[in-house]
Amino acid sequence: MPPRDERLVALDQWITSALQARTDLTERRILHGYAVWHHLRRLRRRLGQEHTTHLQALNVRCHVTAAANFLDWLSDSALTLGTCTQVDLERWIADPKATYRDETSHFVRWSVQHRHAKGLTYGTVRWTGPCGTIDSEKRWADARRLLHDDTLATSDRVAGLLLVLYAQQIATISRLTVDDVHLDNDKVGITFGTSPVVLPEPLAGLVRDLIATRRGKARIGAPDDAPWLFPGGRPGQPIGDDRLGLRLQKIGLQPRQDRSTALFTLATEVPAAIRARMLGVHIQVAVQWQKASAGDWVAYAAEVSRRAPTPAGEAQTNEVPDGQHPRTTIPPPGLTT
């Protein structure tokens, strides 16, 4: 049978149940437009041929739940979207029991745009940078431990290094395939975006070992030539991004915070255009992180033009000696190759 996006199917069924639970036909019609024609359709268009990630499904569920909760509050207050005034909305905002505030603000703006509500304003907060602590020392400590701790599983070491060094999302790591890795004699490259990144040692060796030893938990019906770099428990399927995230948490990583630290640090070391091309992030996201880190790459082209050429016969090495601080070699060499 052809592969099916199980998370998208489950999300579709959950939305159907949420709609059927609405007894008011007007509320059901509004919620149907918001959940199906806005969120679900936009998600399908964004996915293309890819499968839904855990966070994408969770994001839609949170927005639909917020809309349903706000409609319930309006009903309990003998109000509707059409009769709700700015004073009523401010009363809900001031309620300490109010939940899903950001998601509700999106629903209110959508309702006004589609003329289900009038005269309501609910501002949104512009992202100005990471809200958590940017701990670069912890990042490099985690990198050294993953590089040299042989007691950890190879798959966890590789996944963790791709997170803390190359700021890859858990969903992206979980769906990497063997074809994304390029073995060329003594060089190992991996493609996250449109251009491959050359991996330094010992990370390159870990990736070689992972390709040679990878195997999911499924034994029956699992093909030997499964394409996934991180096979999952289901035959022929990759590991789930939620499962991979839990595994990384068990070895001391904090995926969301560690990725923010990596993005913040890389924004000060690598221009936005190169990060977008090499790491597979959107150029606007790369620019936002560059602004948040106060990175200034105005003089980058001039600085490159002044670099001394590498003498003939001398090759630049990306190897990280055992115990040496990897800051100067990982990952800028791979990103600027």
TIVOVEX-392624 format. One record per residue (C-alpha): residue number from 1; residue in one letter; x, y, z. Coordinates in nm, 4 decimals, always signed. Layout:
BEGIN
SITE num residuo       c1       c2       c3
SITE NUM       A        X        Y        Z
...
This chain:
BEGIN
SITE num residuo       c1       c2       c3
SITE   1       M  +0.0000  +0.0000  +0.0000
SITE   2       P  +0.1228  +0.3542  -0.0632
SITE   3       P  +0.2495  +0.5404  +0.2458
SITE   4       R  -0.0121  +0.7398  +0.4308
SITE   5       D  +0.0339  +1.0495  +0.6428
SITE   6       E  -0.0967  +0.9025  +0.9667
SITE   7       R  -0.0683  +1.2264  +1.1621
SITE   8       L  -0.2663  +1.4173  +0.9011
SITE   9       V  -0.5366  +1.1479  +0.8993
SITE  10       A  -0.5563  +1.1561  +1.2795
SITE  11       L  -0.5709  +1.5370  +1.2744
SITE  12       D  -0.8512  +1.5322  +1.0180
SITE  13       Q  -1.0493  +1.2885  +1.2340
SITE  14       W  -0.9900  +1.4987  +1.5451
SITE  15       I  -1.1159  +1.8130  +1.3691
SITE  16       T  -1.4249  +1.6261  +1.2489
SITE  17       S  -1.5019  +1.5193  +1.6073
SITE  18       A  -1.4473  +1.8742  +1.7350
SITE  19       L  -1.6889  +2.0111  +1.4741
SITE  20       Q  -1.9539  +1.7508  +1.5475
SITE  21       A  -1.9378  +1.8433  +1.9156
SITE  22       R  -2.0678  +2.1944  +1.8363
SITE  23       T  -2.4454  +2.2013  +1.8763
SITE  24       D  -2.4843  +2.5564  +1.7472
SITE  25       L  -2.4892  +2.5446  +1.3661
SITE  26       T  -2.3476  +2.8971  +1.3292
SITE  27       E  -2.0554  +2.8179  +1.5571
SITE  28       R  -1.9976  +2.4896  +1.3729
SITE  29       R  -1.9866  +2.6714  +1.0382
SITE  30       I  -1.7389  +2.9302  +1.1715
SITE  31       L  -1.5171  +2.6669  +1.3332
SITE  32       H  -1.5303  +2.4557  +1.0160
SITE  33       G  -1.4074  +2.7488  +0.8088
SITE  34       Y  -1.1280  +2.8221  +1.0528
SITE  35       A  -1.0122  +2.4634  +1.1077
SITE  36       V  -1.0626  +2.3078  +0.7640
SITE  37       W  -1.0485  +2.5866  +0.5086
SITE  38       H  -0.7807  +2.7880  +0.6849
SITE  39       H  -0.5505  +2.5674  +0.8936
SITE  40       L  -0.5925  +2.2261  +0.7324
SITE  41       R  -0.5807  +2.3555  +0.3759
SITE  42       R  -0.2769  +2.5704  +0.4510
SITE  43       L  -0.1037  +2.2742  +0.6167
SITE  44       R  -0.1664  +2.0486  +0.3155
SITE  45       R  -0.0342  +2.3144  +0.0795
SITE  46       R  +0.2777  +2.3604  +0.2921
SITE  47       L  +0.3433  +1.9871  +0.3219
SITE  48       G  +0.3422  +1.9056  -0.0473
SITE  49       Q  +0.4800  +1.5503  -0.0640
SITE  50       E  +0.6102  +1.5555  +0.2938
SITE  51       H  +0.4390  +1.4121  +0.5998
SITE  52       T  +0.3009  +1.6090  +0.8934
SITE  53       T  +0.5335  +1.6578  +1.1875
SITE  54       H  +0.4310  +1.6320  +1.5510
SITE  55       L  +0.4665  +2.0078  +1.6050
SITE  56       Q  +0.2661  +2.0945  +1.2927
SITE  57       A  -0.0250  +1.8774  +1.4054
SITE  58       L  +0.0018  +2.0137  +1.7589
SITE  59       N  -0.0019  +2.3708  +1.6298
SITE  60       V  -0.3289  +2.3151  +1.4412
SITE  61       R  -0.4862  +2.1427  +1.7422
SITE  62       C  -0.3917  +2.4326  +1.9702
SITE  63       H  -0.5415  +2.6912  +1.7330
SITE  64       V  -0.8659  +2.4969  +1.6887
SITE  65       T  -0.8911  +2.4335  +2.0629
SITE  66       A  -0.8373  +2.8046  +2.1301
SITE  67       A  -1.1143  +2.8980  +1.8855
SITE  68       A  -1.3530  +2.6444  +2.0407
SITE  69       N  -1.2745  +2.7660  +2.3932
SITE  70       F  -1.3349  +3.1282  +2.2965
SITE  71       L  -1.6665  +3.0383  +2.1343
SITE  72       D  -1.7615  +2.8558  +2.4550
SITE  73       W  -1.6745  +3.1637  +2.6598
SITE  74       L  -1.8863  +3.3827  +2.4332
SITE  75       S  -2.1775  +3.1415  +2.4657
SITE  76       D  -2.1482  +3.1334  +2.8449
SITE  77       S  -2.1517  +3.5154  +2.8412
SITE  78       A  -2.4650  +3.5228  +2.6222
SITE  79       L  -2.2564  +3.6599  +2.3332
SITE  80       T  -2.1632  +3.5627  +1.9798
SITE  81       L  -1.8799  +3.6680  +1.7544
SITE  82       G  -2.1189  +3.9104  +1.5862
SITE  83       T  -2.2287  +4.0750  +1.9118
SITE  84       C  -1.8902  +4.0666  +2.0888
SITE  85       T  -1.7508  +4.4170  +2.1449
SITE  86       Q  -1.3975  +4.5340  +2.2175
SITE  87       V  -1.4956  +4.5771  +2.5827
SITE  88       D  -1.6051  +4.2115  +2.5966
SITE  89       L  -1.2815  +4.1014  +2.4334
SITE  90       E  -1.0764  +4.3065  +2.6799
SITE  91       R  -1.2691  +4.1415  +2.9616
SITE  92       W  -1.1676  +3.7995  +2.8282
SITE  93       I  -0.8054  +3.9126  +2.7909
SITE  94       A  -0.8009  +4.0322  +3.1528
SITE  95       D  -0.9432  +3.7027  +3.2784
SITE  96       P  -0.6590  +3.5130  +3.4557
SITE  97       K  -0.8235  +3.1839  +3.3563
SITE  98       A  -0.7969  +3.2614  +2.9845
SITE  99       T  -0.5813  +3.0132  +2.7934
SITE 100       Y  -0.4231  +2.9964  +2.4462
SITE 101       R  -0.3970  +3.3756  +2.4278
SITE 102       D  -0.1742  +3.3896  +2.1192
SITE 103       E  -0.3831  +3.1336  +1.9319
SITE 104       T  -0.7046  +3.3120  +2.0288
SITE 105       S  -0.5668  +3.6409  +1.8982
SITE 106       H  -0.5134  +3.4709  +1.5612
SITE 107       F  -0.8727  +3.3430  +1.5623
SITE 108       V  -1.0082  +3.6888  +1.6459
SITE 109       R  -0.8140  +3.8507  +1.3610
SITE 110       W  -0.9298  +3.5758  +1.1232
SITE 111       S  -1.2910  +3.6304  +1.2337
SITE 112       V  -1.2694  +4.0031  +1.1635
SITE 113       Q  -1.1071  +3.9415  +0.8258
SITE 114       H  -1.3864  +3.7012  +0.7274
SITE 115       R  -1.6590  +3.9305  +0.8661
SITE 116       H  -1.7707  +3.7001  +1.1441
SITE 117       A  -1.6850  +3.9781  +1.3899
SITE 118       K  -1.6680  +4.3560  +1.3672
SITE 119       G  -1.4614  +4.6223  +1.5374
SITE 120       L  -1.2371  +4.3816  +1.7302
SITE 121       T  -0.8634  +4.4354  +1.7562
SITE 122       Y  -0.6218  +4.1951  +1.9190
SITE 123       G  -0.2591  +4.2802  +1.8612
SITE 124       T  +0.0146  +4.0304  +1.7972
SITE 125       V  +0.3659  +4.0354  +1.9395
SITE 126       R  +0.6480  +4.0636  +1.6873
SITE 127       W  +0.9280  +3.8137  +1.7367
SITE 128       T  +1.2413  +3.9994  +1.8489
SITE 129       G  +1.4670  +3.7084  +1.9329
SITE 130       P  +1.4945  +3.4025  +2.1539
SITE 131       C  +1.3317  +3.4296  +2.4943
SITE 132       G  +1.5437  +3.1568  +2.6528
SITE 133       T  +1.9029  +3.1681  +2.7695
SITE 134       I  +2.1679  +3.1516  +2.4963
SITE 135       D  +2.4315  +2.9287  +2.6552
SITE 136       S  +2.7104  +2.8822  +2.4016
SITE 137       E  +2.9351  +2.7063  +2.6522
SITE 138       K  +2.6720  +2.4383  +2.7105
SITE 139       R  +2.6390  +2.3999  +2.3352
SITE 140       W  +3.0068  +2.3221  +2.2941
SITE 141       A  +3.0113  +2.1020  +2.6025
SITE 142       D  +2.7239  +1.8995  +2.4553
SITE 143       A  +2.9060  +1.8822  +2.1216
SITE 144       R  +3.2267  +1.7508  +2.2810
SITE 145       R  +3.0336  +1.4910  +2.4797
SITE 146       L  +2.8446  +1.3687  +2.1727
SITE 147       L  +3.1626  +1.3569  +1.9675
SITE 148       H  +3.3655  +1.1495  +2.2133
SITE 149       D  +3.1254  +0.9598  +2.4436
SITE 150       D  +3.1239  +0.6031  +2.3081
SITE 151       T  +2.8647  +0.4916  +2.5634
SITE 152       L  +2.5902  +0.6757  +2.3749
SITE 153       A  +2.4110  +0.5205  +2.0789
SITE 154       T  +2.5552  +0.6287  +1.7443
SITE 155       S  +2.2144  +0.7368  +1.6180
SITE 156       D  +2.1605  +0.9610  +1.9218
SITE 157       R  +2.5094  +1.1098  +1.8870
SITE 158       V  +2.4593  +1.1939  +1.5193
SITE 159       A  +2.1101  +1.3350  +1.5723
SITE 160       G  +2.2276  +1.5436  +1.8671
SITE 161       L  +2.5246  +1.6816  +1.6751
SITE 162       L  +2.3074  +1.7781  +1.3792
SITE 163       L  +2.0896  +1.9658  +1.6286
SITE 164       V  +2.3528  +2.1498  +1.8342
SITE 165       L  +2.5992  +2.2192  +1.5525
SITE 166       Y  +2.3795  +2.2694  +1.2477
SITE 167       A  +2.0537  +2.3910  +1.4106
SITE 168       Q  +1.8415  +2.1281  +1.2401
SITE 169       Q  +1.4824  +2.0737  +1.3469
SITE 170       I  +1.3977  +1.7374  +1.5007
SITE 171       A  +1.1428  +1.6803  +1.2231
SITE 172       T  +1.4102  +1.7406  +0.9577
SITE 173       I  +1.6621  +1.5097  +1.1253
SITE 174       S  +1.4100  +1.2270  +1.1638
SITE 175       R  +1.3323  +1.2240  +0.7899
SITE 176       L  +1.6879  +1.2335  +0.6575
SITE 177       T  +1.7664  +0.9561  +0.4121
SITE 178       V  +2.0832  +0.7811  +0.3075
SITE 179       D  +2.0614  +0.9690  -0.0233
SITE 180       D  +2.1008  +1.2951  +0.1699
SITE 181       V  +2.4485  +1.1792  +0.2743
SITE 182       H  +2.7267  +1.2025  +0.0156
SITE 183       L  +3.0307  +0.9753  +0.0591
SITE 184       D  +3.3232  +1.0855  -0.1550
SITE 185       N  +3.6468  +0.9026  -0.0693
SITE 186       D  +3.7542  +1.0573  +0.2613
SITE 187       K  +3.4858  +1.3290  +0.2622
SITE 188       V  +3.1333  +1.3054  +0.3967
SITE 189       G  +2.8695  +1.5621  +0.3045
SITE 190       I  +2.5050  +1.5988  +0.3979
SITE 191       T  +2.2311  +1.8043  +0.2357
SITE 192       F  +1.9899  +2.0013  +0.4530
SITE 193       G  +1.9015  +2.2713  +0.2012
SITE 194       T  +2.0083  +2.3270  -0.1575
SITE 195       S  +2.3838  +2.2876  -0.1073
SITE 196       P  +2.5629  +2.0053  +0.0772
SITE 197       V  +2.7552  +2.0656  +0.3980
SITE 198       V  +3.0939  +1.8957  +0.4397
SITE 199       L  +3.1083  +1.7224  +0.7780
SITE 200       P  +3.4325  +1.7307  +0.9781
SITE 201       E  +3.5810  +1.4409  +1.1693
SITE 202       P  +3.4886  +1.2731  +1.3959
SITE 203       L  +3.1281  +1.3530  +1.3006
SITE 204       A  +3.1919  +1.2209  +0.9484
SITE 205       G  +3.3033  +0.8870  +1.0932
SITE 206       L  +2.9935  +0.8670  +1.3117
SITE 207       V  +2.7728  +0.9199  +1.0071
SITE 208       R  +2.9565  +0.6407  +0.8225
SITE 209       D  +2.9025  +0.4087  +1.1186
SITE 210       L  +2.5356  +0.5018  +1.1376
SITE 211       I  +2.4795  +0.4192  +0.7708
SITE 212       A  +2.6491  +0.0824  +0.8167
SITE 213       T  +2.4682  -0.0166  +1.1367
SITE 214       R  +2.1307  +0.1605  +1.1209
SITE 215       R  +1.8312  -0.0582  +1.1820
SITE 216       G  +1.4875  +0.0129  +1.3243
SITE 217       K  +1.3135  -0.1881  +1.5925
SITE 218       A  +1.0846  -0.3538  +1.3384
SITE 219       R  +1.2170  -0.6939  +1.2383
SITE 220       I  +0.9264  -0.8428  +1.0434
SITE 221       G  +0.8612  -0.6829  +0.7084
SITE 222       A  +1.1444  -0.4308  +0.7466
SITE 223       P  +1.3376  -0.4020  +0.4183
SITE 224       D  +1.7152  -0.4152  +0.4403
SITE 225       D  +1.7413  -0.1257  +0.1973
SITE 226       A  +1.5172  +0.1156  +0.3922
SITE 227       P  +1.6180  +0.4672  +0.2871
SITE 228       W  +1.5921  +0.6338  +0.6285
SITE 229       L  +1.9014  +0.7424  +0.8164
SITE 230       F  +1.7054  +0.7019  +1.1412
SITE 231       P  +1.4653  +0.4059  +1.0918
SITE 232       G  +1.1650  +0.3830  +1.3197
SITE 233       G  +0.9641  +0.1081  +1.4814
SITE 234       R  +0.7245  +0.0732  +1.1891
SITE 235       P  +0.8545  -0.1231  +0.8900
SITE 236       G  +0.9806  +0.1101  +0.6199
SITE 237       Q  +0.9105  +0.4256  +0.8235
SITE 238       P  +1.1502  +0.6756  +0.9876
SITE 239       I  +1.1571  +0.7405  +1.3589
SITE 240       G  +0.8888  +0.9847  +1.4711
SITE 241       D  +1.0075  +1.3355  +1.5476
SITE 242       D  +0.8396  +1.3212  +1.8891
SITE 243       R  +1.0154  +0.9934  +1.9680
SITE 244       L  +1.3517  +1.1305  +1.8549
SITE 245       G  +1.2997  +1.4404  +2.0669
SITE 246       L  +1.2395  +1.2256  +2.3757
SITE 247       R  +1.5554  +1.0258  +2.3069
SITE 248       L  +1.7625  +1.3436  +2.2857
SITE 249       Q  +1.6096  +1.4726  +2.6066
SITE 250       K  +1.7118  +1.1498  +2.7824
SITE 251       I  +2.0771  +1.2164  +2.6977
SITE 252       G  +2.0626  +1.5682  +2.8395
SITE 253       L  +1.9692  +1.7826  +2.5383
SITE 254       Q  +1.6914  +2.0394  +2.5207
SITE 255       P  +1.5956  +2.0357  +2.1501
SITE 256       R  +1.4103  +2.3657  +2.1286
SITE 257       Q  +1.6545  +2.5662  +2.3404
SITE 258       D  +1.9613  +2.4009  +2.1900
SITE 259       R  +1.8432  +2.4774  +1.8371
SITE 260       S  +1.7818  +2.8402  +1.9322
SITE 261       T  +2.1338  +2.8628  +2.0738
SITE 262       A  +2.2769  +2.7099  +1.7555
SITE 263       L  +2.0798  +2.9458  +1.5301
SITE 264       F  +2.1818  +3.2455  +1.7397
SITE 265       T  +2.5498  +3.1493  +1.7332
SITE 266       L  +2.5537  +3.0663  +1.3630
SITE 267       A  +2.3894  +3.4017  +1.2885
SITE 268       T  +2.6995  +3.5727  +1.4263
SITE 269       E  +2.9384  +3.3480  +1.2317
SITE 270       V  +2.7774  +3.2844  +0.8928
SITE 271       P  +2.5895  +3.5259  +0.6595
SITE 272       A  +2.2140  +3.4777  +0.6269
SITE 273       A  +2.2283  +3.3771  +0.2601
SITE 274       I  +2.4768  +3.0974  +0.3293
SITE 275       R  +2.2814  +2.9734  +0.6316
SITE 276       A  +1.9596  +2.9616  +0.4292
SITE 277       R  +2.1254  +2.7689  +0.1477
SITE 278       M  +2.3236  +2.5273  +0.3622
SITE 279       L  +2.0908  +2.4663  +0.6571
SITE 280       G  +1.7609  +2.4649  +0.4673
SITE 281       V  +1.6012  +2.7507  +0.6646
SITE 282       H  +1.3950  +3.0199  +0.4966
SITE 283       I  +1.5924  +3.3309  +0.4075
SITE 284       Q  +1.3566  +3.5498  +0.6127
SITE 285       V  +1.4135  +3.3291  +0.9162
SITE 286       A  +1.7884  +3.3523  +0.8634
SITE 287       V  +1.7676  +3.7326  +0.8412
SITE 288       Q  +1.5533  +3.7534  +1.1566
SITE 289       W  +1.8090  +3.5531  +1.3528
SITE 290       Q  +2.0876  +3.7673  +1.2148
SITE 291       K  +1.9102  +4.0811  +1.3392
SITE 292       A  +1.8414  +3.9190  +1.6761
SITE 293       S  +2.2094  +3.8348  +1.7188
SITE 294       A  +2.3165  +4.1823  +1.5995
SITE 295       G  +2.5311  +4.0176  +1.3356
SITE 296       D  +2.6827  +4.2614  +1.0850
SITE 297       W  +2.7820  +4.1098  +0.7501
SITE 298       V  +2.7967  +4.4317  +0.5523
SITE 299       A  +3.1726  +4.3980  +0.5080
SITE 300       Y  +3.1694  +4.0214  +0.4494
SITE 301       A  +3.2475  +4.0352  +0.0762
SITE 302       A  +3.5345  +4.2766  +0.1325
SITE 303       E  +3.6763  +4.0564  +0.4080
SITE 304       V  +3.6650  +3.7470  +0.1849
SITE 305       S  +3.8473  +3.9311  -0.0930
SITE 306       R  +4.1337  +4.0068  +0.1484
SITE 307       R  +4.1813  +3.6461  +0.2572
SITE 308       A  +4.5174  +3.4957  +0.1714
SITE 309       P  +4.4851  +3.2032  -0.0701
SITE 310       T  +4.5696  +2.8585  +0.0624
SITE 311       P  +4.9228  +2.7629  -0.0509
SITE 312       A  +4.9386  +2.4969  -0.3187
SITE 313       G  +4.9555  +2.1484  -0.1783
SITE 314       E  +4.8134  +2.2462  +0.1606
SITE 315       A  +4.4596  +2.1312  +0.2289
SITE 316       Q  +4.2400  +2.2900  +0.4908
SITE 317       T  +4.1463  +2.0362  +0.7557
SITE 318       N  +3.8164  +2.0231  +0.9387
SITE 319       E  +3.9288  +1.7566  +1.1842
SITE 320       V  +3.8655  +1.8130  +1.5537
SITE 321       P  +4.1415  +1.6598  +1.7682
SITE 322       D  +4.0308  +1.4728  +2.0773
SITE 323       G  +3.9627  +1.7183  +2.3595
SITE 324       Q  +4.0137  +2.0320  +2.1506
SITE 325       H  +3.7503  +2.3032  +2.1612
SITE 326       P  +3.5584  +2.2664  +1.8326
SITE 327       R  +3.4478  +2.6300  +1.8078
SITE 328       T  +3.6890  +2.7193  +1.5282
SITE 329       T  +3.6226  +2.4123  +1.3160
SITE 330       I  +3.2585  +2.3118  +1.3619
SITE 331       P  +3.0544  +2.4044  +1.1732
SITE 332       P  +3.1957  +2.7113  +0.9861
SITE 333       P  +3.4338  +2.5049  +0.7657
SITE 334       G  +3.1491  +2.2961  +0.6318
SITE 335       L  +2.9220  +2.5962  +0.5864
SITE 336       T  +3.1782  +2.8000  +0.3983
SITE 337       T  +3.3188  +2.5204  +0.1810
